[in-house]
Amino acid sequence: MKRISQLDGIRGAAVGAVILHHMASILNIGLGRNVVVLVLYRLLHVGWLGVDIFFVLSGFLITGIILKDRPKPNFWRNFYLRRAFRILPAFTVVFVVTLLMAHYLVPSMQISTSYVLAAIFFLANWTIVNFSEMPMLTHLWSLAVEEQFYFLWPQAAKRMSYTALFKLALGLALGSALLRTALAMTHLNPYILYKITPTRMDGLAIGAALAVGIQLPGVHAFLARWWKRIALASIAMLVLSFLGLKFNLFAFDPWSQVLAIPPTVILVAMTIYASVEGLLPRAVDLFLKGSVITHLGRRSYALYLIHEPINVAVHNSRMHGHLSHLPSGIGVNLLLMIAVVAVSLVLTEVSWHLIENPAQKFRHKLGTAATSQGAAV
């Protein structure tokens, strides 16, 4: 399948939303109940749904690769080598540099040995169960969810028929949403509800179901007829959720998770379908093909890894360190947010040219099947 620039645009929109969500932590420092800040703070916080955009797109792309490559020899070797070369080089460098930053630049921040070990083995999302997290690396929970899914999902995707696989993916998505609802009703800690794999894999499963479904004539015909109505219904559900929760669509509110995640992942799936089929409305199509957003999309993995350690370091310094001496005001906080984004973008380009591209070239020399569509979030 040829590279579809709109999918890079979706990825760029996702990473932009996540960054804005994290930047909200800097925005309201020292500003109390300022009405303008509170409104902007709530709007930025909706960006947590960017993670679910990543999940859907990742499930779609990786499942598509599996379906294309599963008849080929050395499938397992090629699949996991591809994942390793895509994930590990940038992850390793950012991980080590972040630990050094935490030790030397933010000495007040305790380095959690258990969290470091969990992150190395892509289990960081489960440390929330005993609250042994490390602020500069907590964002690695979403990468852990993804890698756990791809440890198990290829076992089914390699062996099952398309029809059976489609039903399994839909079942996993529905089961995840129902489990999230049931656990919310038991008043489970919302931080745990937000991060554990069983309650966050519906986006990955919906993306996987879409990748399989477009290969099935009946499903493809259904989507061709109904995708736009499904997308509009999802938008309506999101708006109603936002209004019903009185504009408090926060990541760690259990009912925000219950009400907002399902329509988000369905809407993203329909957007991906329309992108692949060339059916997007003109305005959306032009936006997703924009040079800036597609550029961000192609570099989204490194940007995801890099931005949060810098954000946390600046937030900590603004609260208790050298930056705490700066005058209070929304202007100062906005400048700090811009600085965090700017530094993150520069370091992302460094990672792209010095780490990620060389790693991919080395992988190609090993003879693994090349793909331009791999996604990591």
N, C-alpha and C positions, 0 to 999 in steps of 0.2 A: 504494500500500500504506500503510495506516495505521501510525502510529508504534507500535512494539512496545517496551514499557518494558523487557522482559527483555533486549533487545539493548543498551540503555543500561547495564543491569546487568552484562552481559558486558564491555562496554567499561570500566566502572568497576572491575571485578575485575582487568582487565588492567593498567590504569594503577596500581592499588594494588600489584599484584605487582611491577611494574617499579620503583616508588618504594622498596619494601622491599628489593629487590635492591641498589639503589644505596646505600641507607642502611647496608647492611652494612659499607661502607668506613669509616664512623665508629665503628661498634659496638666493634670490637676494638682500637682505638688504645690502646696502652700497657697492654694486659691480658694479653699473653703467651699462655700455654697454659691459661687459665682454661676448665675443662670446660664450664660453663654457657654461656659466651660462644661457644665453639667449636660447640656444638650449635645454638644460636640462629643463629650465623653461617651454618652450612650450610643451615639451613631457609630463612633469608632469601634466600640465594643462588639458590634454586630459582626465585625470582621473575623470572629472566631469560626464562623461558618466557612471561611476559606479553607480550613482543614478538610471539611467534607467535600468541597469542590476538588481538592487534590485527590482524595480517596476515590471518588467516582472516576475521574480521568485516569488515575493509575490502574484501577481495576479493569477499565476498558482496554487500555493500551497493552498492559502486560498479558491479559487473557488473549488478546488478539495475537500477540507474539507466540504464545503457547500453542494456540490452535494452528497457526501457520507452520510452526516448527516441529510439532509433535510427531509427524511421520519421518522426520529426518534422523539419520544416525547421530549418536552422541548427544541426544537431546538434553539429558540431565547435565552433562559436562558443560555444554554451551550455555544452558539457561543460567546455572548458578555462577559460572565464570562471568557471564554478562552482568549479572546482578552485583557480583563482587567488585568488578572493575568500575561499575557505575557508582556504587555506594561508598566503598571503603576508602579510596584515596583522599577525597575531600573530607570525609568524616574523620579520618585518622588525624589529619593535620589540624583541623579546627578543634577537635577534641583535646589534643595535646596542648595547643596554644591556649585554649580556654582554661585548662587546669593551671597553666603557668600564670595566666592573667589573674585567676582567682587567688593564687598563692601570693603573688608579688604586688598586685595592684589593688586587690580588694581583700586585705588580710582579715577583715572582720567576718568574711564569708567562710564558714566552715566547709571543708571538702569532705563530702560523705563517701567513705570507701564503699559502702554497700551500693550507693547509687552509681558510682563510677563503674563497678563491676557489672551492675545490671545494664548500664548503657552499652558497655562493650559487647555484651551478648544480646543486645536488642530486646531487653526486658524492662526498659526504663519505665514503661507505663504501669507496671505492677508495683513499683515501689511506693505508689500513692496509698496502697493498702496499709502500710505501717508509717506513712508520712516521712520517709527517709529520703527526701529529695534534695537537689542542689540547684538553687535558683538560676544560675547561669547556663544550666544544661537541661532544665525541665522540659524545654520544647522538644527534646528528643523522644518524648512519649509517642508522638504521632508516627515517627519513623519506625519505632518499635512495633506499633500496631500493624503497620504495613508489612514489615519483614516477617512477623509471625504469620500473617495471612498467607504470604507467599512461600512460607515453609510447608504449609499444608495444601493450599489450593492447587498447585501444579500436579499433586498426586492424583486428584480427581480429574483435572482438566486433561491430563495426558491419556486417561484410560476410558472415560465415559463417553457415551454418544452425545451429540449436540443437544438432543431433546432432553435427555436425563440431566445433562450439565446445566441447561437453562433452568429446569425445575429446581435443581439443587441451589443454584445461585439465588433465585427468587425466594426459596425457602429460608436460606441463611439471612437474607435481607429482612424478610418479615419477622423471623425469629429474633433477630437482633433488636428490631424496633419494639416488639412486644416485650422482650426481656427488659429493655430500658424503661418502658412504661411501668411494668410490674415492680421493678426495683425502686422506681421513683415513688410509687405508692407505699412502699415499705419505709420510706424516709432514709434510704441509704445515703451516706455522705455523698453530696453532689460532686465532689472532687473525684471520688472513686468512680462514680457513675460516668463521669466525663471521659475517663482515660482507659478503662479496662477494655480489652479486645472484644469480648462478646457483645458489649453494648455500643461499640463504635465501628463494627465491620460492615454495617449495612451499606455504606457508601461504596466500599470496595466490592461488595457482592452485587450491588445494582450495576456498577460499571462492568463487572464480569458478565452479568446477565445480558446487558446490552451488546457486548462483543459477540456473545453466542447467538443472541436473538436475531441479529441482522443477517445471520447465516441461515436462518430458518424461514422459509417462504411465508408461512402463516404469520409468524411474529413480525416479519418485515412488512407485510401487507397491513397488519394492524397498526403498526407505528406510522406508516405512510398516511393512513387515514386519520389517526387520532392524535398524533404527536403535539400538534398546536393546541388542541383543547386541553390535553394533559398538562402542557406547559402553563397555560393560562390559569388552570385550576390550581396548580402548584403556587403560582404567584399570588393568587387570591388567598390561599391558605397561609402563606407567609405574612401577608399584610394583616390578615385577621389575627394571627398569632401575635404580631407586634402590637396591634391595638388591644387585644385581649389581655396581654401582659403589661399594659399601660406603659409601653415603650421601654420596658425593662427586659430586653432580650439578651440576657447575660449568660456567658458560657457555663458558669457554675450554679446556675439556677436550674434545678431538675426539670421543671416544666417548660423552660425555654428549650432544653434539649429534646424533650418529648415532642413538643409541638413544632419546632423549627427544623430539626434535622430531616425528617421524612420528606417534606415538600422541597427542601433544598436539594437533596440528592436526586429526586425525581426530575426537578427542573434542570439540573446540570446534565443528567442523562439525556433529556430531550434536546438540550442545546448541543450536546455532542452528536446526537443522531442527526440533527439538522445541519450541523457543520459538515459531517461526512457526506451527507446526501445533497449538499448545496441548496438547502431550503431556508437558511436563516433570513430573517427580515433584513433589508438593506442596511439599516442603521446599525444593527447588532453585528452584521457581517463586517462592515467597515471598521467598527470599533475593535473587534477581535483580530482583524488583520493589520491593525496599526503597527507601525515600526517599533514604537517604544514598548508597547505591551507584549509583542511577540519576542522582542529582545529580552525583556524581563523573564518571559516564560522559558526561554532556552537556558537561562542561567538561574532558574528558580531554586534548584537544589542547593547550590552553594549559598545563595542569598538567604534561604531558609536557615541553613546551618549557622551562618555568620552573624546575622542581625541581632539575635536575641542575647548572646553574651555581651555584645557592645551595649545594647539597650539596658540590660540589668546593671552593668558596671556604671553607666551614666546615671541611672536612677538611684543607685546606692550612693554615688558621689554627690548627687543633688540633695539627697536626704541627710547624709552624715559626713560627707567628705569635702574636698576642695570646692566643689561646685555649690555647696550649701551657702557660701558667702555671696553668691550672685543675688541681685535684687529679685524679689518675688514679682510675678507678673506673667500673664499669658504670653506676652511677646518673647520673654526669655525662654519659657518652656517650649514654645513653638520653634525657636531657633535651635534649642538642644535636640528636639525631635528631628529637625532637618539635618543637623550635624550627624546624628546617628545613622540616618538613612544614607547620607552622602558617603560616610566612611564605609558603611556596609556595601554600597554599590562599587566603590573603588576596590575593596578587598575581594568582592565577588569576581570582578574582572581579572584580578591577579590569579585567583583560584582557577578560573576558566582557562586562562592561557598557560599557566605554569603547572597545574595539577590535573584538571579534568581532561583537557584535550590530549596531553601527552599520555595519560592513562588509557584513553580510548585508542590511540594509535598503537600503543603497545599491545592492547588486547587484539587488535586486528592482525598484528604480526604473529600472534599465537594461533591464528586461524579460526577463531570463534566467529560465529555468524554475526555480521554487523547489522545493527538496526538503528535507525534515526528516530524511532518513536518511543524509546524507553522513557519511563517516567519515574521520578523519585520525589517523594514529598517529605 
